[in-house]
């Protein structure tokens, strides 16, 4: 067997399988290898996942170095000259950074305030529903928008809210009785529309994880609480919410890592000449500068900068979670 | 403990995998391009409908004519710019591609040597030799020719109006901007569709995909009021068109239209692919665009109301209120066919490609690309192409392949200038088609040409991405009422402050160096 050929494998090692407990104990490198070989199928199963991360997450990082070059595709990676921090200087000195930061952070903040708690609230509400038929059908109905692409959501929004033929816009205007508002073109309506789209599309999907956590709560706790005279709100506060708190914290940390990913497709599709000043976020800017205008190095620098802020945010919130006595992600 | 054991092995496994990947990647990219034969030429151009099949009749016919196989990438027009940038960033640049020769990515790539400098190299090919020196200069990049320009009529701007509505409100064809205003007002307020409701408007404007001076309705109207097309001379120096009082006058005038509801309210968001819809559906009655739109509209009316298609009237550029006329010209070309150096490495290979293109742009080739296959989808009659067999599905495919796709490969005979002028089956379409030339000849007398077409300032190549959006965005905001005229002027100042000052200086210097 192969183990015998490897250095450090002690001679005369019994080749029969030993009980699990025993296999956990060895610490010598040779034993480790032996253990690895014994679990080889687990490692084989790990390979596709590893390959995914290497090919789609780590391999492309090689290209990040063009942020420090004046990259020209024709000259290639190696032929393009190094320019140091020129593109970062341009970003910090240029007129766009402030606007991008503001827009991105405001959208991120709105997402935390509105879109993050929404699934929790909905999950709690669904949890209180007694009839399981109602519960199930509501649950399924609010999932559905998750499976629509942003293109469809954006088209629907335009159809409903267009000043010229929007059904919903006309309805609201009749209701309010004011003059017609071009909701999809006005700066002031951009963020509300983005958040409303987000709520409509993702809330239902987001409830899944919380509903799963809620399903795991020991019903005896509720019984005990009722015996002690706790009402609905007390039960909610002292049993339900503590039970799903770990799920909330993990979701919060994961969300913070994606905070700056403000949903490229969604925003790109909703951007017009009239709302660009509030709609420009890092992702759309990188696309516009990089793909539409072909400034590859500069847009890579912007993307890298965004990535750095993302790392800061996620490690910050992890640290905060630990400080608050919750188990962090790592 | 188990975890420790596994962690110890994670790194080696990962490294081994990376190694394997690197080896396979290296294996994939080891072809030597200079050895590749040019029996097959790869091309990329714009597409305006469904892509032709590679074994379609038209492609076969073109291949037979040039004696080479073709591999053509058809890219939908709306995403052509983005796709060009992606292609330029790849290892897969087609041998021949239609590009906007002033786009920053192309200029950078060409200056780095990704494309052949064809300056002075085209004269020995009779069908590639520029027919018009002015257009040849305009399509150069600061004096260097990077491609063969795809010719277009020199002037295409026109105003298209609903004919039946005009009769209903009892007004004449417009001659001045004030006439047009009266028509728009009547279209909005006098119920031209006769349904008893005030549900119509005058002018239809879509969300414009291009920037400033991209032949948008706004640009055309500004020219009517006397603003330069792109760049113009003021006090002996070239200034951008938006830095002139005429620019503000035109937009003030157009703002009145918006305020009075004479323009579709979703002018900032209406998808330009649906531009014709409000016109055909009877919501709006005026379109300011290229003259080919008149025939497009007739074709749509043919589907909607086949027995009554005479619903379009077309006029040329309009006089401004004081009676002076300024017409908005076109550049005379649209994109150039550039030749990449990726596979075409030697002068001999370049000659091979150019000779092939020369065959393709010959009289015979031009007919194939712009009219189709004689005897299959058209016959020549008095120098005109008469459509035949149009009900045969196979012929429909040919007609589509030519009109929506292959015509985009033509450089000499091209859109609006077919090898044979088309002969329409109906009188209405024929008249509108013939009118194009009449209007063009008339308006060319008052055309305001852009003296800076041939140049592109280096600063604009570097900073164009941020600069180019400022003016068109501000203009739309002003028109929609989001900002005041003072704020619009402030945006023009912001353009100058963000690098526009250098752009203006460099443009002046380059034009002085290269000549107009």
Interface residues (C-beta under 8 A of the other chain):
Chain A: X24 X25 X27 X29 X32 X33 X35 X36 X43 X46 X47 X50 X51 X54 X55 X59 X72 X73 X74 X75 X94 X95 X96 X158 X162 X163 X164 X180 X182 X184 X185 X186 X187 X272 X273 X274 X276 X277 X288 X289 X291 X292 X293 X294 X295 X296
Chain B: X1 X2 X4 X5 X6 X8 X9 X13 X14 X17 X18 X21 X81 X82 X85 X86 X88 X89 X90 X103 X104 X105 X108 X109 X112 X113 X114 X207 X264 X265 X266 X268 X269 X270 X278 X283 X464 X465 X466 X469 X472 X473 X476 X477 X480 X482 X498
